[in-house]
């Protein structure tokens, strides 16, 4: 029988029952286990963890828990200086490339609207999502806690909110990505990059409604799907959404 004391800090408490939050937890278990296995036995996905201290020493997920250990578990630090301790990842989540599960379609569109590289497909299963996250080094966003606990998923975020507007604010805030927002640089439909295009370019004018040609001279094209964009009423609606997202906490 092993007896340890473990404590989870900050937003990691979201995964715990109310009676266990923000306090030392005395825990007993049988058999040899790693600190990763111990942490996830409390329902906390390892991708949410960035620092583990065992008896004051920074350790990795593979550390074997010993009887009497005191374990402190901290979330991903994006805006806080944690000094000289060894984090579980060599770098913060600074490469804002995402893959989203099938239930986060509206979040995918909002993140693309803000200029982020978002891989989303409505028919992917959990195996495919985990494979993409591992192979391409993408940050997995999901509300499926078990998916986030898969060993091959090294970077991810469990999305707490259910409202898409709150979800995008949560992702930008928790990963400190507001300064990296580049609205209207990606296609919200296919994730392709958008660039200015001369309407005289072959084939472009055929994609523009006659009524739009009479007043608009500035056009943009998605390099992925070829969709043509212009600053009409739809643009104004999207601009309103961008402003709402930007002003939520202030870009």
Secondary structure, 3 states (H helix, E strand, C coil): CEEEEEEECHHHHHHCCHHHCCCCEEEEECCCCEHHHHHHCCCCCHHHEEEEEECCEECCCCCECCCCCEEEEEECCCCCCCCCCCCCCCCCCCCCEEEECCCCHHHHHHHHHCCCEEECCCCCCHHHHHHHHHHHCCEEEECCHHHHCCCCCCCEEECCCCCHHHHHHHHHHHCCCHHHCCCCCECCCCCCEEEEECCCCCCCHHHCCHHHHCCCCCEEEECCCCCEECCCHHHHHHHHHHHHHHHHHCC
